[in-house]
Amino acid sequence: MKRVLLLGFLLIMTSCYNVERNCKAYKTGEFKFSYTIDGKQKTGTFVRTEDYSIDYFDGKVDSSSVRWINDCEFILKKINPKNTSEDDAIHMKILSTTDTSYTFEYKLAIKKLNKPTRVEKGIAYRIK
């Protein structure tokens, strides 16, 4: 009987847990993130407005348009793609937030035929 009550209590407690998602606080601002290329850890920054995202990484600047689906999801589309893979739009989703950062996942906005959907995760930290 104790086990049933304990299991019921744990089930109720875990079902009440909600991940904090204050996405509106992260719609605009200046952020930094870490990424790995060829086994080397690097840091990039980006500035996002309601309509644009400007990325700074490896001494390069790249701009994308931002189209918000809702407060926690948006589509990024490169403004001047240099090749066909950069022409693909990216679907970004904010999964959780803290006072200084947010965890996100991203994938191609349109699924490619005969290719598995690749979903990646990351953390962005607010600079300003």
Biotite code that builds the C-alpha atoms (Angstrom):
import biotite.structure as struc

atoms = struc.array([
    struc.Atom([0.000, 0.000, 0.000], chain_id="A", res_id=1, res_name="MET", atom_name="CA", element="C"),
    struc.Atom([2.873, 2.367, 0.824], chain_id="A", res_id=2, res_name="LYS", atom_name="CA", element="C"),
    struc.Atom([4.376, 1.767, -2.615], chain_id="A", res_id=3, res_name="ARG", atom_name="CA", element="C"),
    struc.Atom([1.120, 2.602, -4.347], chain_id="A", res_id=4, res_name="VAL", atom_name="CA", element="C"),
    struc.Atom([0.797, 5.839, -2.370], chain_id="A", res_id=5, res_name="LEU", atom_name="CA", element="C"),
    struc.Atom([4.444, 6.736, -3.026], chain_id="A", res_id=6, res_name="LEU", atom_name="CA", element="C"),
    struc.Atom([4.056, 6.015, -6.738], chain_id="A", res_id=7, res_name="LEU", atom_name="CA", element="C"),
    struc.Atom([0.877, 8.102, -6.865], chain_id="A", res_id=8, res_name="GLY", atom_name="CA", element="C"),
    struc.Atom([2.581, 10.984, -5.039], chain_id="A", res_id=9, res_name="PHE", atom_name="CA", element="C"),
    struc.Atom([5.590, 10.895, -7.391], chain_id="A", res_id=10, res_name="LEU", atom_name="CA", element="C"),
    struc.Atom([3.320, 10.800, -10.428], chain_id="A", res_id=11, res_name="LEU", atom_name="CA", element="C"),
    struc.Atom([1.387, 13.836, -9.220], chain_id="A", res_id=12, res_name="ILE", atom_name="CA", element="C"),
    struc.Atom([4.572, 15.778, -8.425], chain_id="A", res_id=13, res_name="MET", atom_name="CA", element="C"),
    struc.Atom([6.204, 15.099, -11.804], chain_id="A", res_id=14, res_name="THR", atom_name="CA", element="C"),
    struc.Atom([3.042, 15.918, -13.732], chain_id="A", res_id=15, res_name="SER", atom_name="CA", element="C"),
    struc.Atom([2.915, 19.343, -12.041], chain_id="A", res_id=16, res_name="CYS", atom_name="CA", element="C"),
    struc.Atom([6.465, 20.255, -13.088], chain_id="A", res_id=17, res_name="TYR", atom_name="CA", element="C"),
    struc.Atom([6.597, 22.848, -15.865], chain_id="A", res_id=18, res_name="ASN", atom_name="CA", element="C"),
    struc.Atom([9.772, 23.953, -17.587], chain_id="A", res_id=19, res_name="VAL", atom_name="CA", element="C"),
    struc.Atom([10.178, 27.726, -17.373], chain_id="A", res_id=20, res_name="GLU", atom_name="CA", element="C"),
    struc.Atom([9.657, 29.308, -20.794], chain_id="A", res_id=21, res_name="ARG", atom_name="CA", element="C"),
    struc.Atom([9.700, 33.085, -20.738], chain_id="A", res_id=22, res_name="ASN", atom_name="CA", element="C"),
    struc.Atom([10.344, 33.270, -24.477], chain_id="A", res_id=23, res_name="CYS", atom_name="CA", element="C"),
    struc.Atom([9.297, 36.915, -24.883], chain_id="A", res_id=24, res_name="LYS", atom_name="CA", element="C"),
    struc.Atom([12.339, 37.953, -22.838], chain_id="A", res_id=25, res_name="ALA", atom_name="CA", element="C"),
    struc.Atom([14.598, 36.402, -25.510], chain_id="A", res_id=26, res_name="TYR", atom_name="CA", element="C"),
    struc.Atom([12.941, 37.584, -28.723], chain_id="A", res_id=27, res_name="LYS", atom_name="CA", element="C"),
    struc.Atom([15.440, 40.418, -29.083], chain_id="A", res_id=28, res_name="THR", atom_name="CA", element="C"),
    struc.Atom([18.885, 41.163, -27.701], chain_id="A", res_id=29, res_name="GLY", atom_name="CA", element="C"),
    struc.Atom([22.569, 40.296, -27.996], chain_id="A", res_id=30, res_name="GLU", atom_name="CA", element="C"),
    struc.Atom([23.610, 36.713, -27.245], chain_id="A", res_id=31, res_name="PHE", atom_name="CA", element="C"),
    struc.Atom([26.639, 34.419, -27.284], chain_id="A", res_id=32, res_name="LYS", atom_name="CA", element="C"),
    struc.Atom([26.869, 30.685, -27.882], chain_id="A", res_id=33, res_name="PHE", atom_name="CA", element="C"),
    struc.Atom([29.540, 28.006, -28.178], chain_id="A", res_id=34, res_name="SER", atom_name="CA", element="C"),
    struc.Atom([29.950, 25.668, -31.123], chain_id="A", res_id=35, res_name="TYR", atom_name="CA", element="C"),
    struc.Atom([32.434, 23.035, -32.260], chain_id="A", res_id=36, res_name="THR", atom_name="CA", element="C"),
    struc.Atom([34.069, 22.851, -35.689], chain_id="A", res_id=37, res_name="ILE", atom_name="CA", element="C"),
    struc.Atom([36.665, 20.168, -36.463], chain_id="A", res_id=38, res_name="ASP", atom_name="CA", element="C"),
    struc.Atom([36.930, 19.353, -32.763], chain_id="A", res_id=39, res_name="GLY", atom_name="CA", element="C"),
    struc.Atom([37.703, 22.949, -31.772], chain_id="A", res_id=40, res_name="LYS", atom_name="CA", element="C"),
    struc.Atom([35.429, 24.806, -29.354], chain_id="A", res_id=41, res_name="GLN", atom_name="CA", element="C"),
    struc.Atom([34.579, 28.329, -30.545], chain_id="A", res_id=42, res_name="LYS", atom_name="CA", element="C"),
    struc.Atom([32.303, 31.151, -29.432], chain_id="A", res_id=43, res_name="THR", atom_name="CA", element="C"),
    struc.Atom([30.016, 33.217, -31.639], chain_id="A", res_id=44, res_name="GLY", atom_name="CA", element="C"),
    struc.Atom([27.666, 36.091, -30.962], chain_id="A", res_id=45, res_name="THR", atom_name="CA", element="C"),
    struc.Atom([24.470, 37.286, -32.572], chain_id="A", res_id=46, res_name="PHE", atom_name="CA", element="C"),
    struc.Atom([22.142, 40.246, -32.336], chain_id="A", res_id=47, res_name="VAL", atom_name="CA", element="C"),
    struc.Atom([18.454, 39.523, -32.893], chain_id="A", res_id=48, res_name="ARG", atom_name="CA", element="C"),
    struc.Atom([15.715, 42.061, -33.540], chain_id="A", res_id=49, res_name="THR", atom_name="CA", element="C"),
    struc.Atom([12.067, 41.287, -34.250], chain_id="A", res_id=50, res_name="GLU", atom_name="CA", element="C"),
    struc.Atom([12.883, 40.912, -37.968], chain_id="A", res_id=51, res_name="ASP", atom_name="CA", element="C"),
    struc.Atom([16.606, 40.126, -38.312], chain_id="A", res_id=52, res_name="TYR", atom_name="CA", element="C"),
    struc.Atom([19.449, 38.133, -36.790], chain_id="A", res_id=53, res_name="SER", atom_name="CA", element="C"),
    struc.Atom([23.058, 39.219, -37.370], chain_id="A", res_id=54, res_name="ILE", atom_name="CA", element="C"),
    struc.Atom([25.614, 36.496, -36.583], chain_id="A", res_id=55, res_name="ASP", atom_name="CA", element="C"),
    struc.Atom([29.300, 37.105, -35.821], chain_id="A", res_id=56, res_name="TYR", atom_name="CA", element="C"),
    struc.Atom([31.554, 34.036, -35.931], chain_id="A", res_id=57, res_name="PHE", atom_name="CA", element="C"),
    struc.Atom([35.078, 33.206, -37.148], chain_id="A", res_id=58, res_name="ASP", atom_name="CA", element="C"),
    struc.Atom([35.607, 36.835, -38.145], chain_id="A", res_id=59, res_name="GLY", atom_name="CA", element="C"),
    struc.Atom([32.573, 36.722, -40.456], chain_id="A", res_id=60, res_name="LYS", atom_name="CA", element="C"),
    struc.Atom([29.211, 38.462, -40.365], chain_id="A", res_id=61, res_name="VAL", atom_name="CA", element="C"),
    struc.Atom([26.058, 36.749, -41.598], chain_id="A", res_id=62, res_name="ASP", atom_name="CA", element="C"),
    struc.Atom([22.494, 38.088, -41.679], chain_id="A", res_id=63, res_name="SER", atom_name="CA", element="C"),
    struc.Atom([19.186, 36.247, -41.636], chain_id="A", res_id=64, res_name="SER", atom_name="CA", element="C"),
    struc.Atom([15.568, 37.271, -41.648], chain_id="A", res_id=65, res_name="SER", atom_name="CA", element="C"),
    struc.Atom([13.481, 36.195, -38.649], chain_id="A", res_id=66, res_name="VAL", atom_name="CA", element="C"),
    struc.Atom([9.829, 35.158, -38.960], chain_id="A", res_id=67, res_name="ARG", atom_name="CA", element="C"),
    struc.Atom([8.184, 34.447, -35.616], chain_id="A", res_id=68, res_name="TRP", atom_name="CA", element="C"),
    struc.Atom([5.669, 31.573, -35.545], chain_id="A", res_id=69, res_name="ILE", atom_name="CA", element="C"),
    struc.Atom([4.813, 32.174, -31.884], chain_id="A", res_id=70, res_name="ASN", atom_name="CA", element="C"),
    struc.Atom([6.670, 33.547, -28.845], chain_id="A", res_id=71, res_name="ASP", atom_name="CA", element="C"),
    struc.Atom([8.926, 30.459, -28.637], chain_id="A", res_id=72, res_name="CYS", atom_name="CA", element="C"),
    struc.Atom([9.444, 29.450, -32.292], chain_id="A", res_id=73, res_name="GLU", atom_name="CA", element="C"),
    struc.Atom([10.798, 31.223, -35.348], chain_id="A", res_id=74, res_name="PHE", atom_name="CA", element="C"),
    struc.Atom([12.197, 30.597, -38.822], chain_id="A", res_id=75, res_name="ILE", atom_name="CA", element="C"),
    struc.Atom([15.649, 31.874, -39.837], chain_id="A", res_id=76, res_name="LEU", atom_name="CA", element="C"),
    struc.Atom([16.334, 32.431, -43.542], chain_id="A", res_id=77, res_name="LYS", atom_name="CA", element="C"),
    struc.Atom([19.744, 33.627, -44.774], chain_id="A", res_id=78, res_name="LYS", atom_name="CA", element="C"),
    struc.Atom([19.509, 36.943, -46.598], chain_id="A", res_id=79, res_name="ILE", atom_name="CA", element="C"),
    struc.Atom([22.460, 36.306, -48.956], chain_id="A", res_id=80, res_name="ASN", atom_name="CA", element="C"),
    struc.Atom([23.087, 32.541, -49.111], chain_id="A", res_id=81, res_name="PRO", atom_name="CA", element="C"),
    struc.Atom([26.425, 31.572, -50.652], chain_id="A", res_id=82, res_name="LYS", atom_name="CA", element="C"),
    struc.Atom([25.361, 28.040, -51.649], chain_id="A", res_id=83, res_name="ASN", atom_name="CA", element="C"),
    struc.Atom([22.260, 25.849, -51.828], chain_id="A", res_id=84, res_name="THR", atom_name="CA", element="C"),
    struc.Atom([22.645, 24.442, -48.309], chain_id="A", res_id=85, res_name="SER", atom_name="CA", element="C"),
    struc.Atom([22.643, 27.981, -46.866], chain_id="A", res_id=86, res_name="GLU", atom_name="CA", element="C"),
    struc.Atom([19.426, 28.611, -48.794], chain_id="A", res_id=87, res_name="ASP", atom_name="CA", element="C"),
    struc.Atom([17.519, 26.211, -46.498], chain_id="A", res_id=88, res_name="ASP", atom_name="CA", element="C"),
    struc.Atom([15.475, 27.873, -43.756], chain_id="A", res_id=89, res_name="ALA", atom_name="CA", element="C"),
    struc.Atom([16.085, 26.824, -40.142], chain_id="A", res_id=90, res_name="ILE", atom_name="CA", element="C"),
    struc.Atom([13.300, 26.217, -37.608], chain_id="A", res_id=91, res_name="HIS", atom_name="CA", element="C"),
    struc.Atom([14.376, 27.395, -34.129], chain_id="A", res_id=92, res_name="MET", atom_name="CA", element="C"),
    struc.Atom([12.489, 26.518, -30.942], chain_id="A", res_id=93, res_name="LYS", atom_name="CA", element="C"),
    struc.Atom([13.182, 27.857, -27.442], chain_id="A", res_id=94, res_name="ILE", atom_name="CA", element="C"),
    struc.Atom([12.785, 24.903, -25.070], chain_id="A", res_id=95, res_name="LEU", atom_name="CA", element="C"),
    struc.Atom([13.485, 26.509, -21.692], chain_id="A", res_id=96, res_name="SER", atom_name="CA", element="C"),
    struc.Atom([14.725, 29.776, -20.224], chain_id="A", res_id=97, res_name="THR", atom_name="CA", element="C"),
    struc.Atom([16.610, 31.024, -17.171], chain_id="A", res_id=98, res_name="THR", atom_name="CA", element="C"),
    struc.Atom([17.417, 34.554, -16.040], chain_id="A", res_id=99, res_name="ASP", atom_name="CA", element="C"),
    struc.Atom([20.510, 34.703, -18.271], chain_id="A", res_id=100, res_name="THR", atom_name="CA", element="C"),
    struc.Atom([20.118, 32.051, -20.985], chain_id="A", res_id=101, res_name="SER", atom_name="CA", element="C"),
    struc.Atom([17.820, 29.893, -23.044], chain_id="A", res_id=102, res_name="TYR", atom_name="CA", element="C"),
    struc.Atom([18.054, 26.349, -24.341], chain_id="A", res_id=103, res_name="THR", atom_name="CA", element="C"),
    struc.Atom([16.983, 25.854, -27.937], chain_id="A", res_id=104, res_name="PHE", atom_name="CA", element="C"),
    struc.Atom([16.736, 23.229, -30.633], chain_id="A", res_id=105, res_name="GLU", atom_name="CA", element="C"),
    struc.Atom([16.967, 23.717, -34.359], chain_id="A", res_id=106, res_name="TYR", atom_name="CA", element="C"),
    struc.Atom([16.400, 21.768, -37.556], chain_id="A", res_id=107, res_name="LYS", atom_name="CA", element="C"),
    struc.Atom([15.705, 22.390, -41.221], chain_id="A", res_id=108, res_name="LEU", atom_name="CA", element="C"),
    struc.Atom([12.317, 24.047, -41.630], chain_id="A", res_id=109, res_name="ALA", atom_name="CA", element="C"),
    struc.Atom([11.448, 21.770, -44.562], chain_id="A", res_id=110, res_name="ILE", atom_name="CA", element="C"),
    struc.Atom([12.239, 18.055, -44.338], chain_id="A", res_id=111, res_name="LYS", atom_name="CA", element="C"),
    struc.Atom([14.448, 16.723, -47.115], chain_id="A", res_id=112, res_name="LYS", atom_name="CA", element="C"),
    struc.Atom([13.167, 13.601, -48.844], chain_id="A", res_id=113, res_name="LEU", atom_name="CA", element="C"),
    struc.Atom([15.028, 10.385, -48.009], chain_id="A", res_id=114, res_name="ASN", atom_name="CA", element="C"),
    struc.Atom([17.065, 12.106, -45.276], chain_id="A", res_id=115, res_name="LYS", atom_name="CA", element="C"),
    struc.Atom([16.459, 11.742, -41.553], chain_id="A", res_id=116, res_name="PRO", atom_name="CA", element="C"),
    struc.Atom([15.512, 14.885, -39.675], chain_id="A", res_id=117, res_name="THR", atom_name="CA", element="C"),
    struc.Atom([18.554, 16.104, -37.754], chain_id="A", res_id=118, res_name="ARG", atom_name="CA", element="C"),
    struc.Atom([17.698, 18.054, -34.605], chain_id="A", res_id=119, res_name="VAL", atom_name="CA", element="C"),
    struc.Atom([20.485, 19.839, -32.725], chain_id="A", res_id=120, res_name="GLU", atom_name="CA", element="C"),
    struc.Atom([20.382, 21.604, -29.357], chain_id="A", res_id=121, res_name="LYS", atom_name="CA", element="C"),
    struc.Atom([22.277, 24.526, -27.903], chain_id="A", res_id=122, res_name="GLY", atom_name="CA", element="C"),
    struc.Atom([22.335, 27.189, -25.218], chain_id="A", res_id=123, res_name="ILE", atom_name="CA", element="C"),
    struc.Atom([22.466, 30.932, -25.875], chain_id="A", res_id=124, res_name="ALA", atom_name="CA", element="C"),
    struc.Atom([23.539, 33.359, -23.150], chain_id="A", res_id=125, res_name="TYR", atom_name="CA", element="C"),
    struc.Atom([22.307, 36.944, -22.991], chain_id="A", res_id=126, res_name="ARG", atom_name="CA", element="C"),
    struc.Atom([25.046, 39.574, -23.315], chain_id="A", res_id=127, res_name="ILE", atom_name="CA", element="C"),
    struc.Atom([22.765, 42.649, -23.437], chain_id="A", res_id=128, res_name="LYS", atom_name="CA", element="C"),
])
